[in-house]
Amino acid sequence: MKVAVIDTETARWSDEVDQGWHNLGDFGLALLVIGLPNEASELDFYMFSPYTEIPYFPCAGDFLDQTEVQNRLDSVDRIVSFNGDHFDLRILESAKFDVTNWQTKSCDLLQLFIRAAGHRIGLNNLTKCQLNQSKLFESGQQAVEFWRAGLELLRGWSGNYTNFDQKHSDLYCRYSANYLFETVISYCKQDVRLTYGLYQHIQQHESLSFWDRSRNLKTVKVAI
C-alpha cells in the first residue's frame, strides 16, 4: 500500500478570520509538506507553497508545483494526517486542490483517537507518550507568526535610520526571512514525522496511550 503523510501550515490564524475556526477557507495555505515512506521506512519529503513565486523566496527549487502535488497524492492509496479531515484537506481545498479523491482515502489519526476515547487530544500528548518526541512549536500559531514575519521581511528595509544602508539592510532582511521560512518548514516536517510515527505505532500495537487532564496515563484501543 502506498502511503502519504501530510501536514499544512496557514497564512492566517483564527483571530484574523471572520468566524474564526468556522471559516477555514479564509485561513490561506502557506505550506504543505508531504512525507512519502521509502524502502527504509523513512520519509522522503516534498513541499508546496503558493508563495514560491514571490521575489527572493528561498528554496524555490525544492518545491513541487500544484499539478505535481495533485498527481502525487492522487497516486497513493492512503493519506495519513492528524486532523486532516477537518483541517488540512479543507485548507488544501481552499487552495484549489481537488480533494474529492483524497477524502475517500484519508486516514485521520485524530478521528481514530476520538472514536476510541470520545474526546479530542493534541498531537504532542500522543507523541510524547508513544515516541518520546515533541513538536517544535507549542502552537501552530507560532508557525503563522514566523511565516508572516518572513513575508514582511522580504519587503525589505523601510526604515529611515541613517546608519543602515538600504543594500545591506535588504540583504539581512532576506537572510532573516530565510531563517524564518526554514524554521516553519522544519516544524511542519517534524509534524509529518511524528504523525508517521504514530501511524506506525498504531499498526504495530493497535493502541494509543495518553495523559488525561488529571495527568493519569490511559490507553485506548485504536486500529487502522
PyMOL commands that set and color helices and strands:
alter all, ss='L'
color gray80, all
select helices_A, chain A and resi 14-16+20-22+24-26+60-62+66-75+84-94+100-104+109-117+123-130+140-153+166-205
alter helices_A, ss='H'
color red, helices_A
select strands_A, chain A and resi 3-10+29-37+43-48+78-81+106-108+207-211+217-221
alter strands_A, ss='S'
color yellow, strands_A
deselect
rebuild
show_as cartoon
